């Protein structure tokens, strides 16, 4: 369906991933403090929302590093 209807095909990523910022350690510390503050102040945040709350897009089930993109694409992320 993805290939025949949407004209997509399987591709491997073609550009480098994002680099870590220089102050990544400080950002992690402040992120933890901010989450602790929100949990303390609004103690109605369900635990299931804590997973991957930093939006780093971590893969919990790693795959084959392939994705779907439009057939003929030159840049695939």
C-alpha positions in Angstrom: 0.0 0.0 0.0 2.8 2.5 0.9 4.5 1.8 -2.4 1.6 1.4 -4.7 -0.7 4.1 -3.3 1.6 6.7 -1.8 4.7 6.2 -4.1 6.9 5.5 -1.1 9.8 3.0 -0.9 12.2 1.8 1.8 15.3 4.1 2.2 18.3 4.4 4.5 18.9 7.8 6.1 21.2 10.0 4.0 22.3 12.7 6.4 24.1 12.9 9.8 22.2 12.9 13.0 22.0 15.9 15.2 25.0 16.6 17.4 24.8 17.0 21.2 24.9 20.6 22.4 27.9 21.7 24.4 25.9 22.1 27.6 24.0 18.9 27.3 24.9 17.8 30.9 23.5 21.0 32.3 20.4 20.7 30.2 19.8 17.2 31.5 20.1 18.4 35.1 17.7 21.2 34.5 15.3 18.9 32.7 15.2 16.6 35.8 14.6 19.5 38.1 11.8 20.9 35.9 10.1 17.5 35.8 10.4 17.1 39.5 8.9 20.6 40.0 6.0 19.8 37.7 5.2 16.5 39.4 5.3 18.3 42.8 3.2 21.2 41.8 0.6 19.4 39.6 0.8 15.9 41.1 -1.9 14.8 38.6 0.5 13.8 35.8 0.0 10.1 35.0 3.2 7.9 35.3 2.7 6.7 31.7 3.6 10.2 30.5 7.0 10.1 32.1 8.4 7.7 29.5 10.5 9.5 26.9 9.3 12.8 28.3 12.5 14.6 27.1 11.5 13.9 23.4 14.9 12.5 22.5 13.2 10.1 20.1 14.9 7.1 21.6 14.1 3.8 20.1 12.9 1.3 22.6 12.8 -1.5 20.0 15.7 -0.8 17.6 15.0 -1.7 14.0 17.1 -1.9 10.8 17.7 1.9 10.5 15.4 2.0 7.5 12.4 4.3 6.9 9.8 5.0 4.3 10.1 8.0 2.0 8.8 9.1 -1.4 10.3 7.1 -4.2 13.2 9.0 -5.7 13.9 11.1 -2.6 17.5 12.4 -2.4 17.5 13.5 1.3 15.9 11.1 3.8 15.9 11.7 7.6 
